[in-house]
Amino acid sequence: MKFWKVVAAVAMFVTAGEIVAEGRNDVVLSDGWVVKPLYRCQRGFVGDTVTVPHTWNVDYEPGEAYRYDRDARSYQRILTVTEEMRGKRLFLYFEGANSVATVFLNRRTVGEHKGGYTAFCLEITDFVKAGDNLLEVFVSNAYRTDVLPISGDFNVCGGLHRPVHLLVTDADCIDPTVFASPGVLVHQKQLDSEAATIEVETFLSLKSGQAGVLVPQNELAALRQGCELGVSVFDPSGELVGTAWQLVTGSRVTMPVGISKPVLWQGKNAPSQYLVKVELLHNGIVADQVTQTFGLRAVSVDAENGFFLNGKSYDLHGFNRHDDFYGHGSALTEAEYQRDMELVEASGATFLRLAHYPHNERIYELCDSAGIVLWTEIPLCGPGGYMFTGYLRSVEDNALQCLRELVYQKYNHPSICFWGIFNELLVEDEGNLIAYDPPVPFVQKLNALFHELDPTRPTAAAICSGQEQYEACCDVVGWNKYFGWNKSEQQAAAFFDEAHQSGHPVGISEYGRGGSPLQHADPVHASEVSFPGTYHPEEYQAICHEGYWLALKERNYLPFKAIWQFSDMQSCIKDEGDTPGRNDKGMVTYDRQTLKDSYYFYKANWNPSPMLHLCSQRFTERSFAETSVRVYTTLSNATLYVNGQKISKKSPDGVHRIIWEDIHLQSGDNHIEVRSGDLSEHCVWRLE
């Protein structure tokens, strides 16, 4: 829900440091929380004061490099009900509690939610009293076979890891409890260059016959005579372009609105958005009001020609991204989302796959505005490095619930162009990977439900096996495929050309290789260098990606090409690279401070802005006198200097790469510099 776009109806007044309003008000409950271990809590134990969003899995336990706490905690705070809230309705809106949450008020159970990556909303009007109330939330990220995910190469960070809100409304309101949606869904019904038609679907909760008096739902006849709903649509410039009004006759109202000369959401070329304002009036007075942004666009996929946006071919290239950041785990703040979007946009990416669960609302908002196309998915994933499948029959109810919540909560985002069904489910045993219950019948059910709820977006699934079986389960099959560092071009080309022969749309949902900016090796001497498989030199990652891109960039039948992954992340099953317990296949480091050479390779290929990057600047200690020098650039040429001596000027190849071979280093310090116009980069390599 876009809380900062929910507009209060009339003037506000302040009490106890929080803003309250007639009509609707949103209070963010970030401070004043105390968290205690649920199963280790003794009488009189005070606990720790925390700010929400919060997770107890920011890092691994001391001395336990691979272990993180999958346990339960109690979050408590005082919730003050003021005199100004008398006669109002109160709702608690949780953007995410990982993974199972039970909510109590004054030690009475309000409700429970299973699943840590979708929002849920509970009405608490009948559970509170005037003055101070004890709000308590039991949260557990303990492993369960009936709650997604049950597998996957990422850590499930426990806690109230996304914001919590108190919503205060009149007795009549736009309903926030319908799958925790914004209560307003914008359906695109018709679109061409001359006109568009949308249907604005609004969910209502009507409980008063007169102001301040709550009545049962079956006594609404008199109320409805005085209730009406208004819709106003504003174009990207802020001009009012459409309205509709209707008397309220039930809890669900759908109103068509016509838009002439529609302005399209065109991805990065022009991420234009409309705004819809929905007002609920009771006897002429605004009782509630919600605004939502949306975009007008058409998306499709073709097996031969890839992805189309508004009828035109549109290349999708980018990253897989996790909601995980050093020092925060999955409890990110605005600063972390801004940093990620800064790096994504600078790279020139047009696409993000939000792996492997629904992400925080903020990233969808930022991608809407930046024009980044999204694949977003439910957390039905596995094995991802584990031995066993990600599907058991016991997760079906939770998967169906999560699917509905994902669609209803994220429906209005124009950036979402693919609904993701699963990641790496097994249809049969594959080597040391073990399949359990056959997943295909259930995946077909999920696919049908996605299309029932939203016929405008294609579905996608990320596979590591079973393409033939899964083609009947989704509109696009995405392969997660990893090849050797020095054979990636040939292997990727052959593999995807064969997969393409099926005639079903096939993309690449994951590809890559680990790389540590603290580990290095000279590929020129690959046959002479020996290191264990857990060693991930930055140079080998870069060369692997060069090969991938040489194979993938010209294969226009691929509707998307998504690197695994944008940044390094927590993964308790990993023992590789420079830090155990991390997946190091990111283009940037876990703290987003170091951009690996691979990041600059893609920036040179995706972003036409002038850039020049000298690779291996961190590879300062050398053992071999003979080496090569690598540069990534968007410029027409660059000149190499070694110890002040000009070597030569060269132009980049088809993937914006310049390589100088047979460079001889002298003993001691060697000054390496590349120049092109006003741009230059320099480093020192020391030969021992």
C-alpha positions in Angstrom: 0.0 0.0 0.0 1.3 3.4 -0.9 0.8 4.9 2.5 2.4 8.3 1.7 -0.2 8.7 -1.0 -3.2 8.1 1.2 -4.7 11.5 1.7 -6.6 12.6 4.8 -10.0 14.1 4.2 -10.0 17.2 6.4 -7.7 19.2 8.7 -5.3 17.5 11.0 -4.4 18.0 14.6 -1.5 16.7 16.6 -1.6 14.8 19.8 1.2 12.9 21.7 3.6 13.5 18.8 1.5 11.6 16.3 -0.7 13.0 13.5 -4.4 12.2 13.6 -6.9 13.2 11.0 -10.6 13.1 10.2 -11.3 10.5 7.6 -8.1 8.5 7.4 -4.7 8.8 9.0 -1.6 6.6 8.8 0.7 6.5 11.8 4.0 4.6 11.2 4.8 2.6 14.3 8.6 2.6 14.1 9.7 3.5 17.6 9.1 2.2 21.1 9.4 -1.5 20.4 11.0 -4.0 22.8 12.0 -7.4 21.5 12.5 -10.5 23.6 13.4 -14.1 22.7 10.1 -15.9 23.0 11.4 -19.3 24.1 14.2 -18.0 26.3 12.4 -15.2 28.0 12.2 -15.2 31.8 10.0 -13.2 34.0 11.4 -9.7 34.5 13.6 -10.0 31.4 13.5 -6.5 29.9 14.6 -7.2 26.3 16.1 -4.9 23.7 14.7 -1.6 22.5 14.6 -1.6 18.7 13.3 0.4 15.8 11.0 -1.3 13.2 11.8 -2.4 10.5 14.0 -4.8 12.5 15.4 -8.3 12.1 17.4 -10.4 14.5 19.4 -11.9 11.5 21.5 -8.9 10.5 24.5 -11.2 10.7 25.5 -14.6 11.8 25.8 -15.6 15.4 29.2 -14.9 16.9 31.5 -17.9 16.3 29.0 -19.5 14.0 29.9 -18.6 10.5 27.1 -20.6 8.9 24.4 -20.4 11.6 21.7 -17.9 11.9 18.9 -17.9 14.4 15.7 -19.4 13.1 13.7 -18.9 16.3 10.9 -16.8 17.7 10.7 -13.3 19.3 8.1 -11.2 21.0 7.8 -7.6 19.9 6.0 -5.3 22.3 5.1 -1.6 22.4 2.4 0.6 23.9 -0.3 1.6 21.5 -2.1 4.8 22.8 -5.7 5.3 21.7 -6.5 9.0 22.1 -9.8 10.7 22.7 -9.7 11.9 19.1 -9.9 8.2 18.0 -13.3 7.7 19.7 -15.8 6.4 17.2 -13.1 5.7 14.7 -12.0 2.3 13.3 -8.4 1.2 13.9 -6.4 -1.2 11.7 -2.9 -2.6 12.1 -1.1 -2.9 8.7 2.1 -5.0 8.6 4.1 -4.7 5.5 6.0 -7.9 6.4 6.6 -10.1 9.4 8.9 -13.0 8.7 7.7 -15.7 8.7 4.7 -16.4 10.9 3.1 -13.6 13.1 0.5 -13.7 15.8 -0.9 -10.4 16.9 -2.2 -9.7 20.4 -3.8 -6.6 22.0 -4.0 -6.5 25.7 -3.1 -10.2 25.6 -6.1 -11.1 23.4 -5.5 -12.8 20.0 -6.3 -10.5 17.1 -5.1 -12.7 14.3 -2.3 -14.6 12.6 -0.5 -14.4 9.3 1.7 -17.0 7.6 4.3 -15.8 5.2 6.9 -13.1 5.7 7.0 -11.3 2.4 3.5 -10.1 1.9 1.5 -7.6 3.9 -1.5 -8.3 6.1 -4.0 -6.0 7.8 -6.1 -6.7 10.9 -8.9 -4.6 12.4 -8.3 -3.9 16.1 -11.3 -1.6 16.8 -13.0 -4.1 19.2 -9.7 -5.0 20.9 -8.6 -1.6 22.2 -9.6 0.7 25.0 -9.0 4.4 25.6 -5.5 5.1 26.7 -2.6 2.8 26.7 -2.9 -0.7 25.2 -0.3 -3.5 25.0 0.5 -4.4 21.4 2.4 -7.6 21.2 3.5 -9.6 18.1 5.0 -13.1 18.3 7.1 -13.6 15.2 8.9 -16.8 14.2 11.2 -17.6 11.3 11.5 -21.3 12.4 11.5 -23.8 9.5 8.0 -25.1 8.6 6.8 -27.3 5.8 3.5 -25.4 5.5 5.0 -21.9 5.1 6.9 -20.6 2.1 9.8 -20.8 1.4 10.9 -24.3 2.4 14.1 -24.1 0.3 16.3 -21.6 -1.5 19.7 -20.0 -1.6 19.0 -17.1 0.8 18.5 -16.5 4.5 15.0 -16.0 5.9 15.6 -13.0 8.2 13.2 -13.1 11.1 11.3 -10.2 12.6 9.1 -7.2 11.8 11.4 -6.6 8.9 9.1 -4.2 7.2 7.2 -1.2 8.5 4.1 -1.4 10.7 1.3 1.1 10.4 -1.8 2.1 12.5 -4.6 3.2 10.2 -7.3 5.3 11.6 -10.5 5.6 9.6 -14.1 6.7 9.9 -16.7 4.0 10.3 -17.1 4.0 6.5 -13.8 3.4 4.7 -12.1 2.0 1.7 -11.3 -1.5 3.0 -7.6 -2.1 3.8 -8.2 -5.8 4.8 -8.9 -7.2 1.3 -5.7 -9.2 1.0 -4.0 -6.1 2.5 -4.4 -4.3 -0.9 -4.7 -0.5 -1.2 -8.5 -1.1 -1.6 -8.4 0.4 -5.1 -7.4 -1.6 -8.2 -7.0 0.0 -11.6 -7.9 -2.4 -14.5 -6.8 -1.5 -18.0 -9.7 -2.7 -20.3 -9.0 -1.0 -23.6 -6.0 0.8 -25.0 -5.0 2.4 -28.3 -3.4 5.6 -29.5 -6.7 7.5 -29.4 -8.4 6.3 -26.2 -8.1 4.1 -23.2 -10.7 2.7 -20.8 -9.9 1.8 -17.2 -12.1 0.2 -14.6 -11.5 1.4 -11.0 -12.5 -1.3 -8.6 -12.9 -0.2 -5.0 -13.4 -2.4 -1.9 -15.5 -0.8 0.8 -16.2 -1.5 4.5 -19.4 0.3 5.6 -20.3 0.1 9.2 -22.1 3.2 10.2 -25.7 4.5 9.7 -24.7 7.9 11.2 -21.4 9.5 12.1 -19.6 7.7 15.0 -22.1 4.8 15.4 -21.1 1.3 14.4 -23.8 -1.0 13.1 -23.7 -4.6 11.7 -23.2 -5.2 8.0 -26.8 -6.4 7.6 -28.2 -3.0 8.6 -26.7 -1.0 5.8 -29.8 -0.2 3.6 -30.3 3.3 5.1 -26.6 4.0 5.0 -26.2 3.2 1.3 -28.8 5.8 0.4 -26.4 8.5 1.6 -23.1 7.0 0.4 -21.4 7.7 -2.9 -18.1 7.0 -4.5 -16.1 9.4 -6.7 -13.2 8.7 -9.0 -10.9 11.4 -10.4 -8.1 10.5 -12.9 -5.1 12.8 -13.4 -2.7 12.5 -16.3 1.2 12.6 -15.9 1.2 16.4 -16.0 -1.4 16.6 -13.2 -4.4 17.6 -15.4 -7.8 16.1 -14.5 -8.7 13.9 -17.5 -11.6 11.7 -16.3 -14.2 11.4 -13.5 -17.0 9.1 -12.4 -19.5 9.1 -9.6 -21.8 6.3 -8.3 -24.1 5.6 -5.4 -22.8 2.9 -3.2 -24.9 -0.3 -3.3 -22.4 -2.8 -1.9 -19.0 -3.4 -0.6 -17.4 -3.6 -4.1 -17.8 -0.9 -6.6 -16.4 -0.9 -10.2 -16.6 2.3 -12.3 -15.3 2.7 -15.9 -13.4 5.9 -16.8 -12.4 6.9 -20.3 -9.1 8.6 -21.1 -8.5 10.3 -24.5 -5.1 10.4 -26.1 -3.5 8.2 -23.5 0.1 8.8 -22.4 1.9 5.4 -22.2 4.3 4.0 -19.6 7.3 3.4 -21.9 9.8 1.9 -19.6 13.1 3.9 -19.3 12.2 5.9 -22.4 9.2 7.6 -20.6 7.9 6.1 -17.3 4.7 8.2 -17.4 2.2 7.5 -14.7 -1.4 8.6 -14.1 -2.9 9.1 -10.7 -6.4 8.0 -9.6 -8.1 9.6 -6.5 -11.0 7.7 -5.0 -13.3 9.4 -2.5 -15.9 7.8 -0.3 -18.6 10.4 0.7 -21.3 10.0 3.3 -24.0 12.5 3.1 -21.8 14.8 1.1 -18.8 14.6 3.5 -15.6 12.9 2.5 -15.3 9.8 4.8 -12.2 8.4 3.2 -9.9 9.0 0.3 -7.1 6.9 -1.4 -4.9 7.8 -4.3 -2.9 5.3 -6.4 -0.5 5.8 -9.3 -0.8 3.5 -12.4 0.5 3.3 -15.9 -1.1 2.5 -19.3 0.9 0.0 -21.3 0.7 -3.3 -23.1 3.1 -6.1 -22.7 3.6 -9.4 -24.7 6.2 -12.1 -25.3 7.0 -13.8 -28.6 9.0 -17.0 -28.9 11.0 -15.6 -31.8 11.3 -11.9 -31.1 11.4 -11.6 -27.3 9.6 -9.0 -25.2 7.3 -6.2 -26.5 6.3 -3.1 -24.7 3.4 -1.2 -26.3 3.8 -3.2 -29.5 7.6 -2.5 -29.9 10.5 -4.8 -29.2 12.1 -3.8 -25.9 15.3 -5.4 -24.7 15.2 -6.6 -21.1 18.6 -6.9 -19.5 19.5 -6.6 -15.8 19.8 -8.3 -12.5 18.3 -10.6 -9.9 17.9 -8.6 -6.7 17.3 -9.6 -3.1 16.0 -7.5 -0.3 19.2 -7.9 1.7 21.8 -5.3 2.6 24.9 -5.4 4.8 24.2 -4.2 8.4 20.4 -4.4 7.8 19.6 -7.9 6.6 16.1 -7.7 5.1 15.1 -4.7 7.3 16.0 -2.0 4.7 15.4 1.7 5.0 14.9 4.4 2.4 18.6 5.0 2.1 19.3 1.4 1.1 16.6 1.4 -1.6 17.9 4.7 -3.0 21.5 3.3 -3.1 20.3 0.2 -5.0 18.3 2.2 -7.5 21.2 4.6 -8.0 23.5 1.6 -9.0 20.8 -0.1 -11.1 20.1 3.0 -13.1 23.8 3.9 -13.6 24.4 0.4 -15.0 21.9 1.0 -17.8 19.8 -2.1 -16.7 16.2 -2.2 -18.0 15.0 -5.2 -15.9 15.0 -6.6 -12.4 13.9 -9.9 -11.3 12.8 -9.5 -7.6 14.0 -12.9 -6.3 12.7 -15.0 -4.6 9.7 -13.5 -2.9 7.6 -10.3 -3.0 9.9 -7.3 -2.1 9.2 -4.2 0.0 6.7 -1.8 -1.5 9.4 0.9 -2.0 11.4 -0.9 -4.7 8.2 -1.2 -6.8 7.6 2.5 -6.4 11.1 3.4 -7.5 11.0 1.1 -10.5 7.7 2.5 -11.6 9.3 6.0 -11.6 12.6 4.9 -13.2 11.0 2.7 -15.9 12.6 -0.5 -14.8 10.6 -3.6 -15.9 10.0 -6.1 -13.1 9.5 -9.8 -12.6 8.0 -10.4 -9.1 7.3 -13.8 -7.7 6.0 -15.8 -4.8 8.5 -17.6 -2.5 7.9 -21.1 -4.0 11.5 -21.9 -4.5 14.1 -24.6 -4.3 16.5 -26.3 -4.2 18.9 -23.3 -4.7 21.9 -25.2 -3.4 20.0 -27.5 -1.0 19.5 -31.1 -1.9 15.7 -31.1 -1.8 12.8 -29.6 -3.7 10.9 -26.5 -2.8 7.5 -28.1 -3.2 5.5 -30.3 -0.8 1.7 -30.6 -0.8 1.7 -29.1 2.6 2.7 -25.6 1.2 -0.2 -25.4 -1.3 -2.6 -23.3 0.9 0.1 -20.9 1.8 1.2 -20.6 -1.8 -2.3 -19.8 -3.0 -2.7 -17.2 -0.2 0.6 -15.6 -1.1 -0.3 -15.4 -4.8 -3.5 -13.6 -4.1 -1.8 -11.2 -1.7 1.0 -10.5 -4.2 -1.5 -9.7 -7.0 -3.8 -7.6 -4.9 -1.1 -5.6 -3.2 1.1 -4.9 -6.3 -1.5 -4.9 -9.0 -1.3 -1.2 -9.8 2.4 -1.0 -10.4 3.1 -0.5 -14.2 6.7 -1.8 -13.8 5.5 -5.3 -13.0 5.3 -7.1 -16.4 5.8 -10.7 -15.2 4.2 -12.7 -12.4 6.7 -15.3 -11.3 5.3 -18.7 -10.2 8.3 -20.5 -8.9 12.1 -20.9 -8.8 13.9 -24.2 -9.4 11.2 -26.8 -8.5 12.2 -30.3 -9.5 10.0 -32.6 -11.5 12.3 -35.5 -11.0 15.5 -36.4 -9.2 18.5 -34.7 -10.8 21.8 -36.1 -9.7 22.2 -35.3 -6.0 19.0 -33.2 -6.1 15.9 -34.9 -4.7 12.4 -34.4 -5.9 9.4 -35.1 -3.6 5.7 -34.6 -4.6 5.1 -34.0 -8.3 4.8 -30.2 -8.6 3.4 -29.8 -12.2 -0.4 -30.1 -11.4 -0.1 -27.5 -8.7 2.0 -25.2 -10.7 -0.7 -25.3 -13.5 -3.2 -24.3 -10.8 -1.1 -21.4 -9.8 -0.7 -20.3 -13.4 -4.4 -20.4 -14.0 -5.0 -18.3 -10.8 -2.5 -15.7 -11.9 -4.3 -15.4 -15.2 -7.8 -15.3 -13.6 -6.8 -12.5 -11.3 -4.8 -10.6 -13.9 -5.2 -11.5 -17.6 -2.9 -8.6 -18.7 0.5 -9.9 -17.6 2.4 -13.0 -18.7 3.5 -15.6 -16.2 7.1 -16.8 -15.8 8.9 -19.6 -14.0 12.6 -20.1 -13.4 13.7 -23.7 -14.0 16.9 -25.7 -13.5 15.4 -28.8 -15.2 12.2 -30.0 -16.8 11.6 -27.5 -19.6 9.3 -29.8 -21.5 7.1 -30.5 -18.5 6.9 -26.8 -17.4 6.1 -25.3 -20.8 2.4 -26.0 -20.1 2.7 -24.2 -16.7 3.7 -20.7 -17.7 3.9 -18.2 -20.5 7.7 -17.9 -20.4 10.3 -20.4 -19.2 13.3 -18.8 -17.6 16.5 -21.0 -17.3 18.8 -20.6 -14.4 22.0 -21.8 -16.0 25.7 -21.6 -15.0 28.7 -22.4 -17.2 32.5 -22.5 -16.8 34.5 -19.3 -16.6 36.3 -19.7 -19.9 33.7 -21.5 -21.9 30.6 -19.5 -21.1 30.2 -18.1 -24.5 30.2 -21.4 -26.4 28.2 -23.2 -23.8 25.5 -20.6 -23.4 25.1 -20.2 -27.1 24.6 -23.9 -27.7 22.4 -24.4 -24.7 19.9 -21.6 -25.4 19.7 -22.2 -29.1 18.7 -25.8 -28.3 16.2 -24.6 -25.6 14.7 -22.2 -28.1 13.9 -25.0 -30.6 10.9 -26.0 -28.5 8.9 -23.0 -29.9 8.0 -21.9 -26.4 9.2 -18.5 -25.1 12.5 -19.1 -23.3 14.6 -16.5 -21.4 17.5 -16.6 -19.0 16.5 -15.9 -15.5 19.9 -16.5 -13.8 23.5 -16.7 -15.0 26.8 -15.7 -13.6 29.8 -16.7 -11.5 31.2 -15.8 -8.0 33.7 -13.1 -7.7 35.6 -11.6 -4.8 37.3 -8.2 -5.0 39.8 -9.5 -2.4 40.8 -12.5 -4.5 42.8 -12.4 -7.7 44.4 -14.6 -10.3 46.0 -13.9 -13.7 43.9 -15.6 -16.4 46.9 -15.4 -18.8 48.5 -18.0 -16.6 45.3 -20.1 -15.9 47.1 -23.4 -16.7 49.8 -22.5 -14.1 47.5 -21.2 -11.4 46.0 -23.7 -8.9 43.4 -22.7 -6.4 40.5 -24.5 -4.6 36.9 -24.3 -6.0 35.9 -21.9 -3.2 38.4 -19.3 -4.5 36.6 -16.8 -6.6 39.1 -14.4 -8.3 37.5 -11.2 -9.6 39.2 -11.6 -12.9 37.6 -15.0 -13.6 34.1 -13.6 -12.8 34.6 -10.8 -15.3 35.8 -13.1 -18.1 32.9 -15.5 -17.5 30.5 -12.6 -17.9 32.2 -11.3 -21.0 31.6 -14.7 -22.6 28.0 -14.9 -21.5 27.2 -11.5 -22.9 28.9 -12.3 -26.2 26.5 -15.2 -26.5 23.3 -13.5 -25.2 23.3 -10.0 -26.5 22.5 -10.9 -30.1 19.9 -13.6 -29.2 16.8 -11.5 -29.6 14.5 -14.4 -29.0 15.4 -14.2 -25.3 12.7 -12.0 -23.6 14.9 -11.3 -20.6 18.5 -11.7 -19.5 19.0 -11.5 -15.8 22.4 -11.8 -14.1 22.6 -13.7 -10.8 22.9 -11.3 -9.1 22.9 -7.6 -8.4 24.8 -7.7 -5.1 26.3 -10.2 -2.7 24.0 -11.5 0.0 23.6 -13.7 3.0 23.4 -17.4 2.3 24.2 -19.8 5.2 24.9 -22.7 2.8 27.7 -21.0 1.0 31.4 -21.5 1.8 33.2 -19.6 -1.0 34.9 -16.4 -1.9 36.3 -14.2 0.9 33.4 -14.5 3.4 31.8 -17.8 4.4 28.0 -17.6 4.6 27.6 -15.3 1.6 26.7 -15.8 -2.1 29.3 -13.7 -3.9 27.9 -13.7 -7.4 26.9 -10.1 -7.1 28.1 -7.3 -9.4 28.6 -5.2 -6.3 29.6 -6.1 -2.8 27.1 -6.8 0.1 27.6 -3.2 1.5 27.3 -1.7 -2.1 30.6 0.1 -1.6 32.7 -1.8 -4.1 31.7 -2.2 -7.7 33.3 -5.3 -9.2 34.9 -5.2 -12.6 31.9 -7.2 -13.9 29.6 -4.3 -13.0 31.6 -2.0 -15.2 31.6 -4.4 -18.0 27.8 -4.3 -18.1 27.7 -0.6 -17.6 29.9 -0.2 -20.7 27.5 -2.4 -22.7 24.2 -1.0 -21.3 24.8 2.7 -20.6 26.0 4.8 -23.5 27.3 7.6 -21.3 31.1 8.2 -21.5 33.0 5.8 -19.3 36.4 4.2 -19.0 37.3 1.5 -16.5 40.7 -0.2 -16.0 40.2 -3.7 -14.7 42.1 -5.5 -11.9 43.0 -2.3 -10.1 42.8 -4.3 -6.8 45.1 -7.0 -8.1 48.2 -5.2 -6.8 50.5 -8.1 -5.9 51.7 -10.0 -9.0 53.7 -13.2 -9.5 54.1 -13.3 -13.2 56.0 -10.8 -15.4 53.8 -11.5 -18.4 50.2 -10.3 -18.2 47.4 -8.5 -20.1 45.6 -5.3 -19.5 41.8 -5.1 -19.8 39.6 -2.0 -20.2 35.9 -1.5 -20.5 34.8 1.7 -22.2 32.0 3.4 -24.2 34.6 5.7 -25.9 36.0 5.2 -29.4 39.5 4.4 -28.3 41.9 4.4 -25.3 45.7 4.5 -24.9 47.7 2.4 -22.5 50.8 3.6 -20.7 53.0 1.3 -18.6 55.5 3.1 -16.4 55.0 6.3 -18.3 55.7 4.6 -21.7 53.0 4.6 -24.3 52.2 1.1 -25.4 49.4 1.7 -28.0 46.0 3.2 -28.8 43.2 0.7 -29.4 39.5 0.7 -30.1 37.0 -1.5 -28.2 35.5 -4.6 -29.7 31.8 -5.5 -30.0 31.3 -5.8 -26.2 33.1 -2.5 -25.4 36.3 -4.3 -24.3 39.9 -3.5 -25.1 42.6 -6.0 -24.3 46.4 -5.4 -24.5 48.1 -8.8 -24.6 51.8 -9.6 -23.8 52.4 -6.7 -21.4 55.7 -7.1 -19.5 56.0 -6.0 -15.9 59.3 -5.0 -14.3 60.3 -6.0 -10.8 58.8 -3.7 -8.1 56.1 -1.2 -8.8 54.5 -0.9 -12.2 52.4 2.2 -13.0 49.5 1.2 -15.3 47.4 4.0 -16.8 44.7 4.2 -19.5 43.6 7.5 -21.1 40.9 8.6 -23.5 40.1 12.3 -23.9 39.5 13.7 -20.5 39.0 10.3 -18.8 41.8 8.3 -17.3 42.3 5.6 -14.7 45.5 4.5 -13.0 46.8 1.8 -10.7 50.0 0.2 -9.4 50.9 -3.5 -9.8 53.8 -4.7 -7.8 55.8 -7.7 -9.2 57.6 -9.7 -6.5 
